[in-house]
Amino acid sequence: MIILSKMRVKKILTIIFIFLFFFFSTSAIFAAEPSFSFFPAGGLVTDKSKGFSVDILIDTAGEKAMSAKFVVLFDPTVLRLTKAERNSTLFSQWVEGESTLDNDNGVVMLGGFTQSGTGTPYATTGKPDVIARLTFEVLREKVTYLDWEYKTNNGVFDTQIMKDGSPPINILTTKPSAVAFQIGDATLKPDVNTGIFDSKYLIVAGAVLLLFGGFMIFTRPNFYRRGKGTVIVIGDDETR
């Protein structure tokens, strides 16, 4: 019969708690939900004479969508839209009345749909799909942002992913993240949430540290007194 000391029992319970915390935290963080996103998620434009392109990604998280529409906002004093290409394989039609390419106000709106009962609804399988590609000309050097119009009062200029229903249901429940592009020698403002660094990575890193700390306390009780340091390097997203 094995008798555990109170200290050893406390350590075991601590490690069990840490594992449970890690499990439920990561399950909630990585639970898939419909989304739009930019690729790349921001970056540095070193040669402004060449401009740059950004993909608009859609992910229905397995839901069947009959239509989708995005409204992207940009600074017209910094960027000029030169091309907007659509992926015609996702939806059978593109709504001309919901298409806007406005360089005066810095707005891009594109929307596609498949008529209920006459076509196959779109559902993402695996990685997000490219629904459109936007190409910009750079007018001047400055940190500039791409953002989304989301949940507006009129509902026309609004980013949505709709599933069939009566009435149709918007399954895009969270505003997509904005991104920042540093053009030339401009400097990113640290107090602006650009979406380049997602807080979920910080939570996961913290959970990993808790697991590591619990393991070391359990197996090497004096480890925490030795002044050890831990460096976490978070890599870039997979290149498309």
C-alpha positions as CSV (number, residue, x, y, z in Angstrom):
1,M,0.0,0.0,0.0
2,I,1.4,3.4,-1.0
3,I,0.9,6.3,1.4
4,L,1.3,9.8,-0.1
5,S,2.3,12.7,2.0
6,K,0.1,15.8,2.2
7,M,2.6,17.7,0.2
8,R,2.8,15.1,-2.5
9,V,-1.1,15.0,-2.7
10,K,-1.2,18.8,-3.1
11,K,1.3,18.6,-5.9
12,I,-0.7,15.9,-7.7
13,L,-3.9,17.9,-7.4
14,T,-2.1,21.0,-8.6
15,I,-0.9,19.2,-11.8
16,I,-4.4,17.8,-12.4
17,F,-5.8,21.3,-12.1
18,I,-3.2,22.7,-14.5
19,F,-4.0,20.0,-17.1
20,L,-7.7,20.6,-16.8
21,F,-7.2,24.3,-17.2
22,F,-5.0,23.8,-20.2
23,F,-7.6,21.4,-21.8
24,F,-10.6,23.6,-21.4
25,S,-8.8,26.8,-22.3
26,T,-7.4,25.5,-25.5
27,S,-10.7,23.8,-26.4
28,A,-12.5,27.1,-26.1
29,I,-9.8,29.1,-27.9
30,F,-9.5,26.8,-30.9
31,A,-13.2,26.0,-31.3
32,A,-13.9,26.7,-34.9
33,E,-16.4,29.4,-35.8
34,P,-17.2,31.1,-39.2
35,S,-14.8,33.9,-40.0
36,F,-13.2,36.3,-42.5
37,S,-9.5,37.1,-42.4
38,F,-6.7,38.8,-44.3
39,F,-3.6,37.0,-45.7
40,P,-1.0,38.1,-45.0
41,A,-2.0,39.4,-41.6
42,G,-0.1,42.6,-42.0
43,G,3.6,43.2,-42.8
44,L,6.3,45.4,-44.2
45,V,6.1,46.9,-47.7
46,T,9.7,47.8,-48.5
47,D,9.2,48.8,-52.1
48,K,6.1,51.1,-52.4
49,S,6.5,51.4,-56.2
50,K,5.3,47.7,-56.6
51,G,2.3,47.9,-54.3
52,F,1.0,44.7,-52.7
53,S,-1.8,42.2,-52.7
54,V,-4.0,40.9,-49.9
55,D,-6.2,37.8,-50.0
56,I,-9.6,37.7,-48.3
57,L,-10.1,34.3,-46.7
58,I,-13.4,32.8,-45.7
59,D,-14.0,30.0,-43.3
60,T,-17.6,28.7,-42.6
61,A,-16.3,26.2,-40.0
62,G,-18.3,23.5,-41.7
63,E,-21.5,25.5,-41.9
64,K,-23.4,25.6,-45.2
65,A,-23.5,29.2,-46.4
66,M,-25.9,30.4,-49.1
67,S,-24.2,33.8,-49.3
68,A,-21.3,35.8,-48.1
69,K,-20.3,39.5,-48.3
70,F,-17.4,41.4,-47.0
71,V,-16.8,45.2,-46.7
72,V,-13.1,46.1,-46.4
73,L,-12.1,49.7,-45.3
74,F,-8.7,51.3,-46.3
75,D,-7.2,54.7,-46.1
76,P,-7.6,56.3,-49.6
77,T,-4.8,58.8,-48.8
78,V,-2.3,56.0,-48.5
79,L,-3.7,53.2,-50.8
80,R,-5.5,53.0,-54.1
81,L,-7.3,49.8,-55.1
82,T,-6.1,48.8,-58.6
83,K,-7.7,45.3,-58.9
84,A,-10.3,43.2,-57.1
85,E,-10.4,39.5,-58.2
86,R,-13.2,37.2,-57.1
87,N,-13.2,33.4,-56.7
88,S,-16.2,32.4,-58.7
89,T,-16.1,28.8,-57.6
90,L,-17.5,29.4,-54.1
91,F,-20.9,30.9,-55.1
92,S,-22.8,30.7,-58.3
93,Q,-23.5,34.4,-58.6
94,W,-22.0,37.7,-57.5
95,V,-24.4,40.4,-56.5
96,E,-23.8,43.6,-58.6
97,G,-25.9,45.6,-56.3
98,E,-23.7,44.6,-53.4
99,S,-20.4,45.3,-55.2
100,T,-18.6,48.6,-54.5
101,L,-15.0,49.6,-55.4
102,D,-14.7,53.1,-54.0
103,N,-11.2,54.7,-54.0
104,D,-12.6,58.0,-52.9
105,N,-13.9,56.7,-49.6
106,G,-11.7,53.7,-49.2
107,V,-14.3,50.9,-49.4
108,V,-14.3,47.5,-51.1
109,M,-17.6,45.5,-50.9
110,L,-18.1,42.2,-52.7
111,G,-20.8,39.6,-52.2
112,G,-21.7,36.3,-53.7
113,F,-24.7,33.9,-53.3
114,T,-26.2,30.6,-54.4
115,Q,-29.9,30.5,-54.8
116,S,-31.6,28.2,-52.2
117,G,-32.8,25.0,-53.8
118,T,-31.1,25.6,-57.1
119,G,-27.4,25.1,-56.2
120,T,-25.0,23.7,-53.6
121,P,-24.3,25.9,-50.6
122,Y,-20.7,26.7,-49.9
123,A,-19.0,25.0,-46.9
124,T,-15.3,25.3,-46.0
125,T,-13.5,22.0,-45.7
126,G,-10.0,22.1,-44.2
127,K,-8.2,25.4,-44.5
128,P,-10.0,28.7,-45.3
129,D,-10.6,29.5,-49.0
130,V,-9.6,32.6,-50.8
131,I,-12.8,34.4,-51.7
132,A,-11.1,37.5,-53.3
133,R,-7.7,39.1,-53.8
134,L,-7.2,42.8,-53.5
135,T,-4.3,44.6,-55.1
136,F,-3.3,48.1,-53.9
137,E,-1.1,50.8,-55.3
138,V,0.8,52.7,-52.6
139,L,0.4,56.5,-52.6
140,R,2.7,57.4,-49.7
141,E,4.8,56.0,-46.9
142,K,2.8,55.5,-43.7
143,V,1.5,52.8,-41.4
144,T,-1.9,52.0,-42.8
145,Y,-4.6,49.6,-41.7
146,L,-7.2,47.3,-43.4
147,D,-10.3,46.9,-41.4
148,W,-13.9,45.6,-41.8
149,E,-17.3,47.2,-41.7
150,Y,-19.3,44.9,-39.4
151,K,-22.8,45.1,-37.9
152,T,-23.7,48.5,-39.3
153,N,-27.1,50.0,-38.7
154,N,-28.3,49.8,-42.3
155,G,-27.1,46.3,-42.9
156,V,-26.1,47.1,-46.5
157,F,-22.4,47.9,-45.9
158,D,-21.9,44.9,-43.6
159,T,-19.6,41.9,-43.5
160,Q,-21.7,38.7,-43.3
161,I,-21.8,35.0,-43.8
162,M,-25.4,33.8,-44.2
163,K,-26.9,30.4,-43.9
164,D,-30.3,29.3,-45.2
165,G,-33.3,30.0,-43.0
166,S,-36.5,32.0,-42.7
167,P,-35.2,34.6,-42.4
168,P,-31.5,33.8,-43.3
169,I,-29.1,33.7,-40.4
170,N,-25.8,35.5,-40.1
171,I,-23.3,33.0,-38.8
172,L,-20.5,35.5,-38.6
173,T,-20.8,36.4,-34.9
174,T,-17.4,38.0,-34.3
175,K,-15.9,41.0,-36.1
176,P,-12.8,39.9,-38.1
177,S,-9.5,41.3,-37.0
178,A,-7.9,44.4,-38.6
179,V,-4.3,44.3,-39.9
180,A,-1.5,46.8,-40.3
181,F,1.0,47.3,-43.1
182,Q,4.2,49.3,-42.5
183,I,5.1,51.1,-45.7
184,G,8.6,52.4,-46.1
185,D,10.2,53.8,-43.0
186,A,6.9,54.4,-41.1
187,T,6.7,52.9,-37.6
188,L,3.9,50.8,-36.2
189,K,2.0,52.3,-33.3
190,P,2.3,49.8,-30.4
191,D,-1.0,50.9,-28.9
192,V,-3.1,49.9,-31.9
193,N,-4.6,46.4,-32.0
194,T,-3.7,45.3,-35.6
195,G,-4.6,41.7,-35.4
196,I,-1.0,40.7,-36.2
197,F,-0.5,39.1,-32.7
198,D,-3.5,37.2,-31.5
199,S,-4.1,37.0,-27.8
200,K,-4.9,33.3,-28.0
201,Y,-1.2,32.6,-28.5
202,L,-0.4,34.4,-25.2
203,I,-3.0,32.3,-23.4
204,V,-1.7,29.0,-24.9
205,A,1.9,30.1,-24.0
206,G,0.8,30.8,-20.4
207,A,-0.9,27.4,-20.2
208,V,2.3,25.7,-21.4
209,L,4.3,27.6,-18.8
210,L,1.9,26.5,-16.1
211,L,2.2,22.9,-17.2
212,F,6.0,23.1,-17.3
213,G,6.1,24.8,-13.9
214,G,3.8,22.2,-12.3
215,F,5.9,19.3,-13.7
216,M,9.1,20.8,-12.4
217,I,7.6,21.5,-9.0
218,F,6.4,17.9,-8.8
219,T,9.6,16.2,-10.0
220,R,12.2,18.8,-8.7
221,P,10.9,20.6,-5.7
222,N,13.9,23.0,-5.5
223,F,13.8,24.0,-9.2
224,Y,11.9,27.2,-8.6
225,R,14.6,28.4,-6.3
226,R,17.4,28.2,-9.0
227,G,16.5,31.3,-10.9
228,K,15.9,29.5,-14.2
229,G,14.5,31.5,-17.1
230,T,12.3,30.5,-20.0
231,V,12.2,32.0,-23.4
232,I,9.2,31.3,-25.7
233,V,9.6,31.9,-29.5
234,I,6.3,32.1,-31.4
235,G,6.8,31.4,-35.1
236,D,5.0,32.9,-38.1
237,D,1.9,31.5,-39.6
238,E,2.3,28.9,-42.4
239,T,3.1,30.5,-45.7
240,R,0.4,30.1,-48.3
